[in-house]
Amino acid sequence: MTPETIVPMLGDWTNNGRALNEALADALAVAIERGELEPGALLPAERRLAAALDVSRGTVVAAYARLRDRQLVVTEHGSGTRIGAGGRASRTAAAPFVNLMQQPDGNVLAFRSADWTGDRGLPEDIVDAARPLLSTLGATAGYFPTGIAPLRQGIARWFDELGLPTAPEQVMVTTGAQQAIALVIDLLVSAGTPVVVEQLSYPGALDALRAAGANVHGAPMTPLGVDVPALERTVERHRPALVYLTPAVNNPTGLVVPRLARRRIAELMDRCDGVLLEDLSLAETQLEGPLAPPIASFASPSAQRRMIVVGSLSKIAWSGLRIGWVRAPVQLVGRLTRHKLLADLGGSVPSQAIAVGALARSRELRAQRVAGIRTRLDVLTSELAVSIPEWSWTTPAGGLCLWVHIGGDSSVRFVPVALRHGIAVAPGAVNAADGGAIDHIRLPLGHPPDVLREAVRRLSAAWHDERGDFRACGTEHVIV
């Protein structure tokens, strides 16, 4: 287990007025009790964790000793320190994504997850227009495992407009795209299953894969998205059961894979036996030009039978609706539906009724959201350029975050310092398939302009805090 994995679990562990070793031991103990550090997990060597936390090695040595006294860890000479058998086993162990969703206490700005806040939310007339449909559906038992028919029909039309002809029977409505991704992984991945992803990817998918015990292999990135020749080599070498890609606005980079590259990926999937999971959750946040057709639209009929596409209304409408979807071959939809029945028997009917109207007005909602993204992106980048000129970034083609390069420095060291200055951010490692990217942080841009300005003020104060010493970090895990 790397320091980059552990540090986000600890929160503001130094802000409690006690000795550092005692505070660190307590923070690690909490992570063990929550099941985030499961029995048998190997903790980082004292020097590596000390460097990541910007404390002395003696602090970590003493913290590990306190954990041994509490019988939470065991240390074997030459083998390191491991979580003891008394820890709480959990399928969500070592899950940075879970930590990203936790709200910080007190007057701390929450900049870990890429949310959209500060607007009025859904237009009231969309909510009001759902009442007749909801009244009709109210006469039923209310269980629709694959989703209500009008919404599945609307989602099928959405795919048709993207260039991927789709029948309603190929669609299953889910509780957000996260559930769609999790269901696919639960169906297709088990311990040791080889899976290929982009080196920089959505942390919710990465953590679901790790929780399932997948053997994850990352394909490098280029300024145009995933490196297709490298992806081909990675797939041919590891023969994955699943390939997970975000070609239409990558999280965290905001990159969009060009049409020709999508065609090559489709041809690749025709040559292998694995399933492609194509995540279009952020597709409609693309800032310029028409949306490119999904990879699945370029595939042969035989390859399309092994292609799953997921999407969501969260990014252009409202995350609180919790409306996502899966588009897959009918037989695979049936298998996924059986898995979904075990989870929730079917999604919220009121949310689905509202989503019918929201999807029908998706072009209008998209235009409003894209305009808002442009405004907030300009505020964030302008403020950063003035306050922290050492940082750099590539202007994203879309998405709700800015992938920021902070030089040869350690984002893992910067995170706790930033928290002391009142802003909770995530290290780049949470988006990296190999736990690297320690020279980056992901900054959400979905907050109102005044919040973004205050965020940059706090980030600048943290960056110029002499206690940080971020520049002492090595760069062996840096991703360019």
C-alpha positions in Angstrom: 0.0 0.0 0.0 1.4 3.4 -1.0 1.5 6.7 0.9 -0.5 8.2 -2.0 -3.4 5.7 -1.1 -3.3 6.3 2.6 -2.9 10.1 2.9 -6.4 10.9 1.6 -7.9 8.6 4.3 -6.4 10.5 7.1 -8.1 13.9 6.7 -6.8 16.8 8.8 -5.1 14.5 11.3 -2.7 17.1 12.6 -5.4 19.6 13.7 -6.1 18.2 17.1 -3.6 19.8 19.5 -1.9 16.5 20.4 1.5 15.0 19.7 1.9 14.2 16.0 2.7 10.5 16.6 -0.4 10.1 18.8 -2.6 12.0 16.3 -1.2 9.9 13.3 -1.8 6.7 15.2 -5.4 7.7 15.9 -6.1 8.6 12.3 -4.7 5.3 11.1 -6.7 3.5 13.7 -9.9 5.1 12.4 -9.1 4.1 8.9 -8.6 0.5 10.1 -11.9 0.5 12.1 -13.8 1.8 9.0 -12.4 -1.1 7.0 -10.4 1.2 4.6 -7.2 -0.6 5.7 -8.1 -4.2 5.7 -6.4 -7.1 7.5 -3.1 -8.1 6.0 -2.6 -4.8 4.2 1.1 -3.8 4.2 1.6 -0.2 5.5 4.3 1.9 3.8 7.8 1.9 5.2 8.3 4.6 7.8 10.5 6.8 5.7 8.1 6.8 2.7 5.1 7.7 4.8 7.1 10.3 6.8 8.1 12.0 3.5 4.5 12.0 2.2 3.2 13.5 5.4 6.1 15.9 5.9 6.9 14.6 9.3 10.0 13.0 10.8 10.5 9.2 10.5 10.4 9.1 14.3 6.8 10.3 14.2 5.8 7.4 12.0 7.8 4.9 14.0 6.1 6.0 17.2 2.7 5.9 15.6 3.2 2.4 14.4 4.4 1.4 17.9 1.1 2.9 19.3 -0.9 0.8 16.8 1.1 -2.3 17.8 0.3 -1.6 21.5 -3.4 -1.5 20.5 -3.0 -4.8 18.6 -4.1 -3.2 15.4 -0.9 -3.9 13.4 1.9 -6.4 13.5 5.5 -5.8 12.5 7.8 -8.6 11.3 11.5 -8.1 10.8 12.3 -7.8 7.1 8.6 -7.9 6.1 7.3 -4.5 7.3 4.2 -3.5 9.3 0.8 -5.0 8.4 -2.8 -4.5 9.5 -3.5 -7.2 12.1 -6.3 -9.8 12.0 -8.4 -7.6 14.3 -9.0 -5.1 11.6 -12.3 -5.0 9.9 -12.4 -6.7 6.5 -14.2 -4.7 3.8 -14.7 -4.9 0.0 -14.3 -1.1 -0.1 -10.9 -1.2 1.6 -8.4 1.4 0.3 -11.1 3.3 -1.5 -10.0 7.0 -2.1 -13.3 7.6 -4.0 -15.3 7.1 -0.8 -13.1 9.7 1.0 -13.6 12.1 -1.9 -17.4 12.2 -1.2 -17.0 12.9 2.5 -17.8 16.5 3.5 -15.1 18.2 5.6 -16.0 19.7 9.0 -16.1 23.3 9.9 -15.2 26.2 7.6 -13.4 24.0 5.0 -14.1 24.3 1.3 -15.0 20.9 -0.2 -12.9 20.6 -3.4 -12.3 16.8 -3.5 -15.2 15.8 -5.7 -16.2 17.3 -9.1 -19.6 18.6 -8.2 -21.7 21.4 -9.7 -23.2 23.8 -7.0 -24.6 27.3 -6.7 -27.3 27.2 -9.4 -31.0 26.9 -8.9 -30.9 23.3 -10.0 -33.6 21.9 -12.3 -36.1 24.4 -13.8 -39.3 24.3 -11.9 -41.4 23.7 -15.1 -39.5 20.4 -15.7 -40.5 19.2 -12.3 -44.1 20.4 -12.7 -44.4 18.7 -16.1 -43.6 15.4 -14.5 -46.8 15.4 -12.4 -49.2 13.8 -14.9 -46.8 11.0 -15.7 -46.1 10.5 -12.0 -49.8 10.4 -11.3 -50.2 7.6 -13.9 -47.3 5.6 -12.5 -48.7 6.0 -9.0 -51.4 3.5 -9.9 -48.7 0.8 -10.3 -46.7 -1.1 -7.7 -43.8 1.3 -8.5 -41.2 -1.4 -9.3 -39.5 -0.9 -12.6 -36.1 -2.8 -12.5 -35.0 -1.7 -16.0 -36.6 1.8 -15.7 -39.9 3.3 -16.7 -40.7 2.9 -20.4 -40.9 6.7 -21.3 -37.4 7.2 -19.9 -35.9 4.2 -21.7 -37.4 5.4 -24.9 -35.9 8.9 -24.3 -32.4 7.4 -23.6 -32.7 5.3 -26.8 -33.4 8.5 -28.8 -30.4 10.2 -27.1 -28.1 7.4 -28.4 -29.8 7.6 -31.8 -28.8 11.3 -32.0 -25.3 10.5 -31.0 -25.0 8.1 -33.9 -25.5 4.8 -32.1 -28.9 3.3 -33.1 -30.5 1.9 -30.0 -33.8 0.2 -29.0 -35.4 0.8 -25.6 -34.9 -2.9 -24.8 -31.1 -2.2 -24.9 -31.4 0.3 -22.1 -31.5 -0.1 -18.3 -31.9 2.9 -16.0 -29.6 3.0 -13.0 -29.1 5.1 -9.9 -26.5 7.3 -11.5 -23.6 6.3 -13.7 -21.7 5.1 -10.7 -24.2 2.3 -10.2 -24.1 1.4 -13.8 -20.3 1.1 -13.7 -20.4 -0.9 -10.4 -23.0 -3.3 -11.8 -20.9 -4.0 -14.9 -17.8 -4.6 -12.8 -19.8 -6.8 -10.3 -21.0 -8.9 -13.3 -17.7 -9.3 -15.2 -14.8 -8.9 -12.7 -13.6 -11.1 -9.9 -10.3 -11.4 -8.0 -7.4 -11.5 -10.4 -9.4 -10.5 -13.5 -7.2 -8.5 -15.9 -8.7 -5.0 -16.7 -7.3 -2.2 -18.9 -8.1 1.4 -18.2 -6.6 4.8 -19.2 -3.7 5.6 -16.9 -5.7 8.7 -15.7 -9.3 7.8 -15.0 -12.4 8.2 -13.0 -11.7 7.3 -9.3 -15.1 5.8 -8.8 -14.4 3.2 -11.4 -10.8 2.6 -10.3 -11.9 2.0 -6.7 -14.8 -0.3 -7.8 -12.2 -2.3 -9.8 -9.8 -2.5 -6.8 -12.6 -3.6 -4.5 -13.5 -6.4 -6.9 -9.8 -7.5 -6.8 -9.2 -6.7 -10.5 -5.7 -6.8 -11.9 -5.7 -3.2 -13.3 -3.3 -2.2 -16.1 -3.1 1.5 -17.2 -2.6 2.6 -20.8 -0.6 5.9 -21.2 -2.2 9.2 -22.1 -1.4 11.7 -24.8 -2.6 15.3 -25.3 -5.4 13.8 -27.3 -6.5 11.2 -24.8 -5.5 7.6 -24.4 -2.5 6.5 -26.4 -4.1 4.2 -28.9 -1.0 2.2 -30.0 -0.1 1.8 -26.3 -3.6 0.7 -25.6 -3.4 -1.9 -28.4 -0.1 -3.3 -26.9 -1.6 -3.3 -23.4 -4.7 -5.2 -24.5 -2.7 -7.7 -26.6 -0.3 -8.3 -23.7 -2.8 -8.7 -20.9 -5.9 -10.0 -22.8 -8.3 -8.2 -20.4 -11.9 -9.3 -19.7 -12.9 -5.6 -19.5 -11.6 -2.4 -21.0 -12.9 0.8 -19.3 -12.5 4.1 -21.2 -13.8 7.6 -20.9 -13.2 8.9 -24.5 -15.8 11.7 -24.4 -14.3 14.1 -21.8 -11.9 12.2 -19.6 -11.9 12.6 -15.9 -9.6 14.2 -14.7 -7.9 15.7 -17.8 -10.9 16.9 -19.8 -9.5 15.4 -23.0 -11.7 14.2 -25.9 -10.5 11.2 -28.0 -10.7 12.1 -31.8 -13.0 10.3 -34.2 -10.2 8.4 -36.0 -8.8 7.2 -32.7 -12.3 5.9 -31.7 -12.5 4.0 -34.9 -9.1 2.3 -34.2 -10.3 1.4 -30.7 -13.4 -0.2 -32.1 -11.2 -2.2 -34.5 -9.1 -3.3 -31.5 -12.1 -4.6 -29.7 -13.1 -6.6 -32.8 -9.7 -8.4 -32.4 -10.0 -9.2 -28.7 -12.4 -11.1 -26.6 -12.9 -8.6 -23.8 -15.9 -6.3 -23.1 -15.6 -2.5 -23.7 -17.2 -0.3 -21.0 -17.5 3.2 -22.6 -18.3 5.9 -20.1 -20.1 8.9 -21.6 -21.0 10.5 -18.3 -19.2 13.8 -19.1 -19.8 13.7 -22.8 -22.3 16.6 -22.8 -19.9 18.9 -21.0 -17.8 19.2 -24.1 -17.2 22.9 -24.7 -16.7 23.1 -28.4 -18.0 21.3 -31.5 -20.5 18.5 -32.1 -20.3 15.4 -29.8 -18.4 12.6 -31.5 -20.2 9.3 -31.9 -19.5 6.6 -29.3 -16.7 4.1 -30.0 -19.5 1.4 -30.2 -20.9 3.2 -33.3 -17.7 2.3 -35.2 -17.7 -1.3 -34.2 -18.7 -4.4 -36.2 -21.9 -6.2 -35.2 -19.9 -9.0 -33.5 -17.8 -6.4 -31.5 -21.0 -4.5 -30.6 -22.2 -7.5 -28.8 -19.3 -7.0 -26.3 -19.8 -3.2 -25.8 -21.5 -1.5 -23.0 -22.1 2.3 -22.9 -23.1 4.2 -19.8 -24.3 7.8 -19.4 -25.9 10.2 -16.9 -28.0 13.3 -16.4 -26.0 14.4 -13.4 -23.6 16.6 -15.2 -26.1 18.7 -17.3 -29.2 18.5 -15.1 -28.8 17.7 -11.4 -26.8 15.1 -9.5 -29.6 14.7 -7.0 -31.8 13.1 -9.6 -29.4 10.1 -9.5 -30.3 9.1 -13.0 -27.9 7.1 -15.1 -28.2 4.4 -17.7 -26.6 1.4 -19.4 -26.8 0.7 -23.1 -25.9 -2.9 -24.0 -27.1 -5.9 -26.0 -30.5 -7.1 -24.8 -29.1 -10.4 -23.3 -26.5 -8.5 -21.3 -29.2 -6.0 -20.1 -31.1 -8.9 -18.8 -28.1 -10.2 -16.8 -27.4 -6.7 -15.4 -31.0 -6.3 -14.5 -30.9 -9.4 -12.3 -27.9 -7.9 -10.5 -29.7 -4.6 -10.1 -32.7 -6.3 -8.6 -30.5 -7.6 -5.8 -29.3 -4.1 -5.1 -32.5 -2.0 -5.1 -35.5 -3.6 -7.0 -35.5 -0.6 -9.2 -34.8 3.1 -9.1 -36.8 6.1 -7.8 -39.9 6.5 -9.9 -40.3 10.3 -9.2 -36.7 10.9 -10.3 -37.3 8.9 -13.5 -40.5 10.9 -14.2 -38.7 14.2 -13.8 -35.8 12.8 -15.9 -38.1 12.2 -18.9 -38.7 15.9 -19.2 -35.0 16.8 -18.4 -33.8 14.4 -21.2 -36.3 15.9 -23.6 -34.7 19.3 -23.0 -31.1 18.1 -22.8 -29.9 20.4 -25.5 -31.2 23.4 -23.6 -29.8 22.2 -20.3 -26.5 21.3 -22.0 -26.2 24.9 -23.4 -26.7 26.4 -20.0 -24.2 24.1 -18.3 -21.6 24.6 -21.0 -21.9 28.4 -20.6 -21.5 28.0 -16.9 -18.5 25.8 -17.2 -16.8 28.3 -19.5 -17.4 31.2 -17.0 -16.2 29.2 -14.0 -13.2 27.8 -15.9 -12.1 31.3 -16.8 -12.4 32.5 -13.2 -10.4 29.6 -11.8 -7.6 29.7 -14.4 -7.4 33.5 -14.2 -7.1 33.5 -10.5 -4.6 30.6 -10.4 -2.4 32.3 -13.1 -2.1 35.4 -10.9 -1.8 33.8 -7.4 0.2 30.6 -8.2 2.1 31.2 -11.4 4.3 28.1 -10.8 1.3 25.9 -11.5 0.3 24.9 -15.1 -2.4 23.1 -16.9 -3.8 22.3 -20.4 -7.2 24.0 -21.0 -9.7 21.1 -20.9 -12.1 20.3 -23.8 -14.8 19.8 -21.2 -15.6 18.3 -17.8 -16.0 19.7 -14.3 -12.4 19.9 -13.2 -9.0 21.3 -14.0 -6.0 18.9 -14.0 -3.2 21.0 -12.5 0.5 20.3 -12.7 2.2 21.6 -9.5 5.8 21.0 -10.8 8.0 18.3 -9.5 6.3 18.6 -6.1 4.2 16.2 -4.1 0.5 16.7 -4.1 0.4 14.1 -1.3 2.4 16.5 0.9 0.4 19.5 -0.3 -3.1 18.0 0.6 -2.7 18.1 4.4 -1.2 21.6 4.3 -4.1 22.8 2.1 -6.5 21.3 4.6 -4.9 23.4 7.4 -5.6 26.4 5.3 -9.3 25.6 4.9 -9.6 23.7 1.6 -9.9 20.0 1.1 -8.4 18.8 -2.2 -7.4 15.4 -3.5 -3.9 14.3 -4.6 -3.5 13.3 -8.2 -2.9 9.7 -7.2 -6.7 9.1 -6.7 -7.1 9.4 -10.5 -4.0 7.3 -11.5 -4.3 3.6 -12.3 -0.9 3.0 -10.8 -1.2 5.4 -7.9 1.2 7.9 -9.4 0.5 11.4 -10.7 1.9 12.8 -7.5 2.8 16.0 -9.4 -0.8 16.9 -10.0 -4.0 17.8 -8.2 -7.5 17.9 -9.5 -9.4 21.1 -8.9 -13.2 21.0 -9.3 -14.5 24.1 -11.2 -18.2 23.5 -10.5 -18.4 26.0 -7.6 -19.7 29.6 -8.0 -17.1 32.3 -9.0 -16.9 33.8 -5.5 -16.2 30.3 -4.0 -13.5 29.7 -6.7 -11.8 32.9 -5.9 -11.7 32.1 -2.2 -10.5 28.6 -3.0 -7.5 30.0 -4.9 -6.8 32.4 -2.1 -6.6 29.4 0.4 -4.6 27.3 -2.1 -2.1 30.2 -2.5 -1.7 30.5 1.2 -1.1 26.8 1.5 1.4 26.7 -1.4 3.4 29.5 0.1 3.3 28.0 3.6 6.9 27.5 4.6 5.9 24.3 6.6 4.9 22.6 3.3 8.4 21.9 1.9 6.7 20.3 -1.2 9.8 20.8 -3.3 11.8 18.1 -1.5 9.8 15.3 -3.0 11.2 12.9 -5.5 9.6 12.5 -8.9 10.0 8.8 -9.6 6.2 8.3 -10.0 5.5 11.5 -12.0 3.2 11.1 -14.9 3.7 13.5 -17.8 
